[in-house]
Amino acid sequence: MAVLAALVLVPLGGQPVAAASGGPPDDSPPAGGYWSASYEPGTSRPAGFPAAGAARNLRGETAGPTARVVTARSDHANATSVDENADSLFDQDSATKWYASGSGRPTDARPVHVIYELRSPQALSGYSLTSANDAPPRDPAAWTVLGSNSAAAAENADDSSWSALGEEKDQRFAARGQSNFYALATTRAYRYYQLRLTDTCADRCEGATGDRTKLQLADWTPRGLPDAGTSPLGVAVENADAGGAADGSYALRYAGQVPKSGPARSSVVLRSGLDVPLGEGATLSYAVRPQDAASAHVSVDLVHTDAKGRHPRVHTTRPAGKREETAAPGGWRTVSVGLGALAGRRITEVRLRYDDPAAKAGSRISGWIDDIKLGKPLLDASTTWTYLDAPGVDPAAGDADRTAWTRPGSPPRGVPWKTAAGPFGVKNQGTDLGPDFPVRTRLNLHKDGSTGDTVEAYFFRTDFTMDRATIDASGGLVGTVVHDDTVTVYLNGRRLAGRNDGAITKNLQYQTPEGTSGQGDPLRTAFVVPASALRAGTNTLAVEVHQCDRTSSDAYFRLESLVPVQGSLPFTDEQLGTVHDSDRLPAAPDGGDYFTWLLRSFTEARDTPSLMGENQALPAGTRYDELTALNDRTVVDINNAPADATDPEVHEALIDGRSSPYRTMSDGLGARLGTLYAQALKNGELPRTEALLSGRVEHTPGSSADWYQTAKNTYQYKRPFVRMGFTDEDGLIKPWDSRGGYDGLAKDGSFPSGHTSHGYAQGIVLATLLPELAPQILARASEYGEHRILLAFHYPTDIMGGRIVGERTAQGRWSDPGFRTLLEQAHDELRAVLAQKCRESGAGDTLARCIAHDRPYLPTDEALDVYTHRLTYGFPRIGTKDLPPAVPAGAEDLLRTALPKLSAAQRRTVLAATQLPSGYALDEDGAPGSWQRLNLAAAMTAKVAVHRDGTLTVNGVHVDREGVPTH
């Protein structure tokens, strides 16, 4: 199968499109909605598959035992590696792996083992192994799974208590990240499980000779049934490469076991929270691959309501007892059901149902579901188009606006337009562009392989209708075109997206797609249509395709689909590319760099010997008790605390240093919610939130330069590892990171910490999007900064300076009305997605309940204490004490979401009332207020009462408008 280059293009438009004068009224018939699921990486995936009603005579198989794994021990654990250690085996993430460093090729006489310890004993019904990246010769090929309940077995792979549960030989993994599934017959529960590897693919798989003596594995995932009783059919998104997915590499796997003979049934929710209106011609289709006859009693059912969301009913696509036709081994069967009888109804939920009225005891249920499609696309590959493929003819018929042909209404007259259904294509004299590029209508305009004077360009347009209710219910549309070569997509006369079409200035010209020679297979380009660009009634979609040059002999165009989107669309290029007021830093009073000026109190700290040491390397052999500066002592205390490189805190610090803060700090949201947030990011379900956190908050449209860099270059204070040396060189610093990592930063200034500024800018914004979790998220941001001290890249004063940069950056964005609109949209997106994930996972039917029932990163009081301590690290006050509160201008905007009912002045009062005392390092006495004193965590969680005179009681203390206690 050919590999298609994919490029997702965000539309440049996004503003409302006015209806043409005298345009049709909104009397178009409902077009209906559409929803689909392919379960591929980067697409929406449910966080869980809860039961819809009680199960009967069925026990679902899940990866629940994997969640009970406490630790993984191995004779080749590779424990000092951040993401290639044995613990990576149970993270259910094929992007990480266990690399058995130094193991060699395992044999029966010299096996390599991994031992899982579970929190409590549990029986396994099976397991899966997932191949890692790199090379096939490293894949396991033979192994035995063993179980034990002896504590001695946890430390001894050869302990006599081990019992063999299953053995496999001559196994293969045809793809990287492929999961192979294996059943186990035992019913006994064990606390310890061993995977004893006795061979790899080695020379039997294609790869470099050096890989034949190496061993690696991405995941070992134990699977089990409930200890007793019944449970819903187990459903999970899994890699399906072992048997081949219907589409791509992933699909839904269902699995379970029948305890006794008799009726067995279970219904599981595949997707909830939908609102898909059904129009005429709507269908439901899906692919199914049951492993055997017993597993074939499955169907996809629909929950539907009336047009107003009332009177829910279940539409059953297969009567009970009727089996799906079992596909051939390795094959799939596509089920398609007409939904015409449900026209006018709205689909709210999609379910998978297993129902066998005569199930046999002991039957193992297993199979796959993939490529679910519900509704009817607005347009698809068979759509009829008006098109132009005549030599030398301008589709605009000489209009000064070359895109006149893309406008709604009749196309320009005097042009030989044709009508036909897609896909369209040509190659030389025929239409054979390969099996992945079918052609229904041959294009007449083409080259036969030689050059010529005729310019090949092709123009297509078609109409579709949408009623106002459908537009309002959708977040917009998403479409995909396959094209050879350059493409531009228009809606109602306005450009939506294009692939390297910026140089096209006339309709008849050549253009090569960026990053290609134009000689390969057709390209696949996705585009989005914001709801604001749609009009009630008729909409015109137009596409132009240009050849790359005068020698190209093939051309192709296929619109795969245009469908309403369920979920959030990305920001448009126009939205992200707009230059806002906050993209321009204020002028510094001294005429220099703004952040250098803002951090000017660093010089006072630097010149306080009890706080900061001289800016030079200490002599080799300097002892800890010879250190006189608190900054230095604190670095050594934190850096020297771990005993060795296997300490979890060292791992977390290294991961923080190598990852984007908004991703690695997900645990700040809580044990469950943090996982759901990370999954949503991975699935691409938070495009707006990620666009802001990943760069737009901290950077301008035209530059990725860091605002703090000039300050670092100006102050040039040497880093801790430079000044105090490494322990293996008679110094004081333990080198937890690689020498290359240290060498790369040795000449870069220490103050302020750049990593910390990113951590706080992203952490503070994330806290404003989820103010209920502000103290936990902010405490986690402070931990991100402290990890820079643990690795000895920075001092506490650097962390304090980085926090100030991050605070000011976040404040600037929230104080900017234009940028605030983007933040508010991300706020709504994040909360809606997390609420849906909570419902899917069974963690709570609202976001508030999900948070209330979660295990927090830290209890709120402890989070406040941690955050407050890291504002100063307990350093003494070196400046003027007992000054009145001094809140920086605009800082009140950081409390907009936490205290939405207060006025701006009242929010400033809260900030003043919760500030630190004056005089700490980096404090400012004058304008524009002190960022160092700001205790954002305390302010965002403050208990505030408003009195009739407008004054406040903050945390039980009545304060005046300046935040000063009145008594």
C-alpha angles and dihedrals in degrees: 000000000000118000112236119212107234127206123173109211119197113216118255093214127063104145120116114275112223117227114249116259109272091013122161119282120247095270097118116132117256107275094204129228135267138214131177139173128200096163092220121149112279093028130100113284127178117247091225145348109237124194121265100212129332123318121232126212093342136109115198122222116226140163088252094125089061089062088056094058110117099184144343120230125193141166085235101032095151084214097173093060115099099216106006100063128113093262088067087072094076100040092090090227117125090196089073126054149179112250109193094217113208095002098122118201108324121232137182088263094044108030126175116225142197120194122200120204114203125203088241136358118283134170118239124221092189146318142221134225121208122203118234130226124270115051137356094226087071093058120110112254103175133025148143128227115215136182135207141168096201118110087215089063091063089070100030121057089190097051112139091236094072114111122198112238103173142353133204131188137182094018124167137196109205095190139034111259091020117152120214117196126215132184126222123205099204122109097188118110119233132183096206125050126184129202104201110193117203104171145011130211088256112151093002091071127061114257146094119316091239091062093060092080096047131089129203139159131181101206143000105193119187115207130200150170126241114278092244144349126025131312136180121276109280113247128178141154106255140169107266100187092114090070099015124259119246088239124012121332105303135066142154113280118202122194141166146126135249111231098198141004117277139061115346125185143159136168121204129188111241095179132003133180095050127147105189114159112210119225133183113302095022116154141182118222134171141160120242132188114180114187093226144346093283090056095049098083093097136115140167112244131191134221111211138179136191120273091277095051096258135126102028117209136177119241109206115207095191127034117238113272095023110117126217110245104265112242121228115266108288091009136107136219121214116218117201124185127184115231099191091122089062097053109141093025124109124230113224102167141023119208139186113221129195113193124166114163092195107036119167123234114260095017112153112220118208137149148119138260122194147160100027114189124184129184127001128297116239086229133004142171092291095053117132115240137192103229144174125215101153120131116255096357120135110217090210090059092227097311112155087235104069090201094058089111090065095063123108117265129044116344118250114292124241092043120115096236118178133200125223143132124260159278096077126195150136138192118186103311096335144049104245104127093146136281094287093057109056119185126211099169121038116221112230096204109082147118122248093219098286129094121261144167098254116098112221112219126147131206128198134180136173138167133232132178132226130180121225094250092056092047092050092047094052130070089222134281135295125204141175130211129189111208147169112228132348118348138196123187124204134184120199092342096311125110113246104174144335144183112239091326096133092102094053108109101159136033096243108056142099124252132175119217112250115264094017139085091223089241100100134080121303116284128239117225127182122204136182132218115206115223089242090066093058125089129206107254124015122012124186120218114194130183132187124197124194129194117239097234145338093276098056112116100184134066131175142181130176129159103209095191147326112206141160111265124236109209134013127337121213121257111270122250087250092056094048094038097053112110108231130197090254090060087073114069116221119260112263114239090236091053093246136102113323100225092043087057094043090055095044093122086075088085091061090051092046091053094052104091095197089058106035131024126228114287095251139088116276118235116269111264095034108157127223093244089057091062111104101177119086090214090061096042092051092052092052092045093054096037095048096045098090113079095214144345093279091069109121091227090059090051091049091049092051092047091049091051093052099041139067109264095230088059104038092044092060090111087069087075092062137269096288103024092046090056091048090049092050091049092050091052091049091049093051091243095131103054096149096044092048094046090059099040095043095057121316095084091056102031140053124238093256102039141043092195116134114243093218098055097090090055091052090050091047100049096036097185110174119250122251096251089050095050100038103030131217125296092238088058096048092271135119104248125091108219103227094162126058120281087241089058092052095043091052092060101033094103096040118098118258100216122104107019109238094198089052093050089054091046094052097040091053094036095051092048090048089050091053090052091051104027092167087071098036098120092049095045092046092047088052090050088053089051089053087056094045089054087066087060092048090055088046094236090121148021126232090258089057090053091050090051092048090052091054091052090049093047093050091046093052092044092052091055096048092046092053109086092206095050091039088067089062091048091050091052090050089048091055093044095050095048094046093049094046091048090053091048090051091054093047093050095045091242094126141320091243134036090244092056091045090056093044093054096042127100102247126225086242132347109266096250091049092046090053091049093049093047093046093049092053091053088075106002086226093290116156121255111265100176138059113317132213097025117157118260115286114195115190115243111268095013089117089072089070087069096053094106098034095050104020096159095059125088121243090257091051091051089053088052090054091050090050093048092052098042124120118252116270126262105057121130113288092018116144123216098196142032137005089027130254120295089180092064094049112112099191095175091055092046094049092052098039119132105232131189120189119215127208092256090056096253121128141228107214118194090341096312122109110226135184123239090277091057094252117138111253094217 
